[in-house]
Amino acid sequence: MTSKHDKAMMENLYWWGVPTLFRCPHVDTIGSDIALVGVPHSTGNGTTERDQHLGPRAVRDISALRRRVHLNFGIDPWSVAKIIDAGDVPLPRANDNEACIRDIHDYFARLDEQLVRPVSVGGDHSITGGILSALGRGQLADGKPISLLHFDAHTDVFTKVDHFLGAVKSAAHWGAYLADEKKVDPAKSIQIGLRGHPRTLDWLQPSYDYGYNIITMKDFRERTLESVQEQIRKVLGHNPVYITFDLDCLDPTIAPGVANIEPGEKGFDIDEAVSLLRTARGLNVIGGDVVCMMPTKDAPNKITAHTASSVMFEIITIMAEIVGK
């Protein structure tokens, strides 16, 4: 008979047992507060960097090692909310991006109908388009468009051409078409950490045209953390909020295993990113995702997967505190 202590110790070992996300039970979503979902999709990136579909498996493998309680918030998210691992979104036509986006939409529409808040791990950033096409103006959002807290090195508001190497609802387009569909409210959304490798001098213009609130990495470095946090809270306000976190917003020394690595300018330190994430505490966060994990380019110690897991934990805890009240 395994003692409670022995069981707790074993559950903190990543090489033992079924590797669900954070050791959560893999059960039906009905009756759950928060569903952790893998979205193993990588054909929306439009480049040869396509191993993001392995991201959910990489994070499942090591997430048992991550924190069980949040000392800063003073809560145990697993005890205040019913959190499950819902498994992966089935994507039988994995090489057809548009079919996958439809499948992702349908999957998250069912979660929305059940009022289950999702925290997903991808997958390339096109998955956010499928997710928010379902959640925007849905039941979790109380019929309203969603406000984004969007961490990224890139805008993903690509309007220069109507597809990205064949992918229409691509990782580069979702910020534009969700605004066109009125599923996202750019004027009440924040894009932060932008420092991409621009091909043109007007690379930020589409985001400005749509009305997104932009904080580039250069802006962030010239401001105080407190002023940025104040702006985030003011812009997001009481709206339904979705956090989407592209790991390439982090410095490559912290997260080397990403699809579109940006080494030319320093990205966020992990403490900076976590502090900004925690700004969403107490806001109406209805879901979130962590995307662009590239396990085949990660360091041998799996640091990017560990970092992705830590970011997920922050989002999970913010949401658990909401539903646990």
TIGU-685210 format. One line per field, with one value per residue (C-alpha): residue number from 0; residue in one letter; z, x, y. Coordinates in steps of 0.001 Angstrom, whole numbers. Layout:
# residues N
k: (NUM_...)
r: (A_...)
pz: (Z_...)
px: (X_...)
py: (Y_...)
# end
This chain:
# residues 325
k: (0_1_2_3_4_5_6_7_8_9_10_11_12_13_14_15_16_17_18_19_20_21_22_23_24_25_26_27_28_29_30_31_32_33_34_35_36_37_38_39_40_41_42_43_44_45_46_47_48_49_50_51_52_53_54_55_56_57_58_59_60_61_62_63_64_65_66_67_68_69_70_71_72_73_74_75_76_77_78_79_80_81_82_83_84_85_86_87_88_89_90_91_92_93_94_95_96_97_98_99_100_101_102_103_104_105_106_107_108_109_110_111_112_113_114_115_116_117_118_119_120_121_122_123_124_125_126_127_128_129_130_131_132_133_134_135_136_137_138_139_140_141_142_143_144_145_146_147_148_149_150_151_152_153_154_155_156_157_158_159_160_161_162_163_164_165_166_167_168_169_170_171_172_173_174_175_176_177_178_179_180_181_182_183_184_185_186_187_188_189_190_191_192_193_194_195_196_197_198_199_200_201_202_203_204_205_206_207_208_209_210_211_212_213_214_215_216_217_218_219_220_221_222_223_224_225_226_227_228_229_230_231_232_233_234_235_236_237_238_239_240_241_242_243_244_245_246_247_248_249_250_251_252_253_254_255_256_257_258_259_260_261_262_263_264_265_266_267_268_269_270_271_272_273_274_275_276_277_278_279_280_281_282_283_284_285_286_287_288_289_290_291_292_293_294_295_296_297_298_299_300_301_302_303_304_305_306_307_308_309_310_311_312_313_314_315_316_317_318_319_320_321_322_323_324)
r: (M_T_S_K_H_D_K_A_M_M_E_N_L_Y_W_W_G_V_P_T_L_F_R_C_P_H_V_D_T_I_G_S_D_I_A_L_V_G_V_P_H_S_T_G_N_G_T_T_E_R_D_Q_H_L_G_P_R_A_V_R_D_I_S_A_L_R_R_R_V_H_L_N_F_G_I_D_P_W_S_V_A_K_I_I_D_A_G_D_V_P_L_P_R_A_N_D_N_E_A_C_I_R_D_I_H_D_Y_F_A_R_L_D_E_Q_L_V_R_P_V_S_V_G_G_D_H_S_I_T_G_G_I_L_S_A_L_G_R_G_Q_L_A_D_G_K_P_I_S_L_L_H_F_D_A_H_T_D_V_F_T_K_V_D_H_F_L_G_A_V_K_S_A_A_H_W_G_A_Y_L_A_D_E_K_K_V_D_P_A_K_S_I_Q_I_G_L_R_G_H_P_R_T_L_D_W_L_Q_P_S_Y_D_Y_G_Y_N_I_I_T_M_K_D_F_R_E_R_T_L_E_S_V_Q_E_Q_I_R_K_V_L_G_H_N_P_V_Y_I_T_F_D_L_D_C_L_D_P_T_I_A_P_G_V_A_N_I_E_P_G_E_K_G_F_D_I_D_E_A_V_S_L_L_R_T_A_R_G_L_N_V_I_G_G_D_V_V_C_M_M_P_T_K_D_A_P_N_K_I_T_A_H_T_A_S_S_V_M_F_E_I_I_T_I_M_A_E_I_V_G_K)
pz: (0_-1097_1604_957_1257_-1159_-3638_-3496_-4083_-7019_-8646_-8750_-10949_-14662_-15778_-13942_-14670_-17404_-18341_-18127_-17842_-14237_-13232_-13727_-14302_-17930_-17781_-19552_-19523_-18289_-14794_-14908_-14214_-16274_-19094_-20040_-23747_-26143_-29661_-31711_-34844_-36902_-40483_-39814_-39446_-43175_-42934_-42520_-38748_-38197_-35102_-32902_-33043_-30618_-28037_-26011_-25583_-24481_-21828_-20606_-20164_-17638_-16160_-13142_-11975_-11810_-8777_-7074_-5147_-5862_-2939_-4246_-4566_-1512_-3195_-4341_-7770_-7909_-4747_-5430_-8942_-10781_-13352_-15850_-18763_-21627_-23962_-27438_-30066_-32717_-36004_-38556_-41475_-39838_-43025_-44028_-41997_-42771_-41855_-38579_-37683_-38190_-35981_-33294_-33459_-33057_-30108_-28170_-29040_-27069_-24097_-24304_-24255_-21054_-19530_-19132_-19331_-21479_-21014_-24089_-25153_-28827_-31513_-33680_-33144_-35703_-33006_-31251_-34262_-34063_-30297_-30246_-33225_-30832_-27586_-28996_-28286_-26751_-23394_-21402_-22876_-22100_-25747_-25886_-28046_-26264_-25043_-25744_-23523_-26325_-25574_-28771_-30717_-33763_-34375_-36146_-37832_-41348_-44074_-46871_-48628_-48156_-47118_-45675_-47913_-48486_-45001_-45023_-41331_-40469_-37477_-39046_-39828_-36764_-35126_-38244_-39119_-35529_-35453_-38813_-37395_-34288_-32073_-30651_-29718_-30708_-28942_-25665_-26337_-25657_-27839_-25843_-26453_-30198_-31536_-34673_-37690_-39855_-43631_-44112_-42148_-41720_-40180_-37180_-39269_-39616_-35817_-35559_-38334_-36422_-33223_-31119_-28143_-28844_-26448_-28328_-26520_-27049_-25423_-22521_-21885_-21819_-19338_-15805_-15177_-13053_-15843_-18244_-15693_-15137_-18877_-19165_-16396_-17812_-21371_-20424_-17734_-16982_-20384_-21003_-21312_-23158_-22580_-25532_-24866_-27732_-26240_-28734_-26688_-24244_-24724_-26679_-23741_-21746_-24480_-27311_-28525_-30394_-34025_-34911_-32732_-32397_-31297_-32520_-29572_-25969_-25169_-21834_-18857_-17212_-14144_-16386_-18266_-15068_-13517_-16596_-16573_-12941_-13923_-15135_-11626_-10699_-14278_-16088_-17734_-19633_-21262_-22383_-24429_-24671_-28217_-30583_-28436_-30647_-28681_-31442_-31055_-27268_-25064_-23637_-20238_-21913_-20594_-23096_-22135_-18452_-19133_-21111_-18191_-15757_-17927_-18095_-14309_-13945_-16292_-14593_-11168_-12284_-13651_-10701_-8322_-10361_-10506_-6928_-5469)
px: (0_1503_1487_273_3852_5181_2429_3227_6909_6201_3891_6786_8889_8652_9816_7122_3442_1202_2521_-585_-177_768_-413_-4017_-6574_-7321_-11108_-14131_-14360_-17967_-18106_-14540_-13504_-10314_-9256_-5601_-5483_-2741_-3028_-415_-564_2278_1115_-13_3523_4092_7815_10020_10073_7240_8028_5724_3200_5515_5177_2272_4043_7274_5481_3478_6740_8205_5233_5055_8285_6787_5421_2298_1429_1738_3521_3079_-691_-918_-3092_-3005_-4691_-5335_-7436_-9442_-10530_-11295_-8500_-8163_-5992_-8485_-5935_-5142_-7391_-7839_-6407_-6863_-5981_-2820_-1180_-4234_-4048_-7548_-9109_-7150_-8305_-11905_-11291_-9708_-12683_-15169_-13267_-13114_-16708_-17723_-15628_-17241_-20709_-19702_-18280_-14907_-11990_-9120_-5383_-3689_-179_721_1447_2183_452_-2266_-4028_-5023_-7136_-9086_-9506_-10673_-12984_-14862_-14487_-14980_-18544_-19208_-20613_-17393_-17036_-20686_-21303_-18532_-15410_-12237_-9392_-5976_-2934_-601_3066_5081_8132_5845_2518_729_-1363_-181_-2151_414_-739_-3782_-1827_1529_3143_-250_-1740_-4643_-5606_-1944_224_831_-2807_-4906_-4591_-6133_-8945_-10175_-10509_-12312_-14722_-15277_-14140_-11307_-11393_-7988_-8666_-8948_-6032_-2296_522_3742_7359_7436_10972_10713_12997_11145_11400_9861_9959_6171_5999_3992_1539_-1150_-1419_-1715_-4316_-6425_-6084_-4034_-2186_1468_4394_7543_10527_12277_9307_9363_13067_12545_9656_9181_7585_4953_3874_3479_1469_-780_-1401_-2221_-4800_-6320_-6631_-7962_-10287_-13357_-13451_-13144_-9385_-7425_-3675_-1662_2030_4424_7635_9708_8942_11505_15218_16727_19000_15871_13810_16046_13559_11142_10062_10990_13971_14844_18482_19119_17559_17217_13825_12065_13827_11595_11097_9914_7498_6097_5627_3688_1597_681_-723_-3751_-4470_-8035_-9059_-11706_-9289_-11359_-8507_-4922_-2295_1456_2668_5608_7417_9980_11231_13571_15542_15499_18561_19357_17977_14625_14750_12195_9697_10291_9782_6591_5318_6078_4221_1249_1292_1000_-2008_-3606_-3236_-4703_-7739_-8068_-8231_-11124_-13218_-12382_-14025)
py: (0_3335_5990_9524_10770_8158_8951_12666_11943_9640_12154_14604_12310_12972_9515_7572_7085_8441_11914_14058_17805_18584_15072_16158_13410_12638_12622_14091_17880_18004_19462_20745_24321_24362_22042_21715_20972_19961_21372_19471_21602_23036_23569_27136_28374_28228_27479_24447_25028_22590_20557_22642_19801_17973_20762_19327_16009_17696_19753_16754_14881_17323_19196_16870_18509_21979_23810_22514_25687_29406_31026_34583_34153_31907_29283_25685_25880_22132_22224_25407_24419_21201_21036_18196_17174_16953_15379_16643_18175_15449_16701_13888_16202_17467_18774_20831_24035_25276_21912_21922_25429_24287_21242_23436_25802_22948_21474_24734_25609_22498_23629_27054_25480_23646_26870_25149_27569_26244_26566_25158_24269_24227_24047_27047_30365_29701_27654_30886_31807_28558_28830_32442_32060_29746_31720_35214_36386_32971_31941_32329_35824_36608_37415_40020_40270_39217_41407_39932_39988_38972_38239_37888_38965_39318_41021_38125_40823_40036_41802_42165_38969_36763_33673_32679_30043_28468_28769_31264_31265_31110_31859_35269_36179_35395_38830_40373_37979_37672_41458_41385_38792_40968_38086_40217_43909_45364_48679_46779_44451_44651_43309_43301_42311_42948_42864_40734_40695_43225_42953_46415_49656_49599_46120_47374_49400_46692_46442_50210_50227_47708_49720_47321_48798_48056_47888_46963_45541_48878_50657_48232_48796_52578_52425_51212_47828_49536_51886_48958_46989_49995_50302_46583_46764_49951_48596_45153_46488_44373_42714_38965_38419_35748_35373_34119_33622_32999_31662_33663_36791_35425_35845_32914_32143_31285_29644_28397_25781_28043_28185_31765_32561_36269_36659_40208_42015_40914_39419_39206_37715_35128_37342_40184_37943_36437_39881_40986_37808_38384_41768_39792_38531_39401_40167_38125_35680_33116_31185_31134_29350_28868_28377_27833_25268_23491_20442_19261_22505_22594_22301_18838_19875_20733_24295_25616_22900_23675_27383_26715_24655_27479_29993_27621_27336_31114_31235_28223_29812_33148_31302_28907_31838_33258_30085_29145_32239)
# end
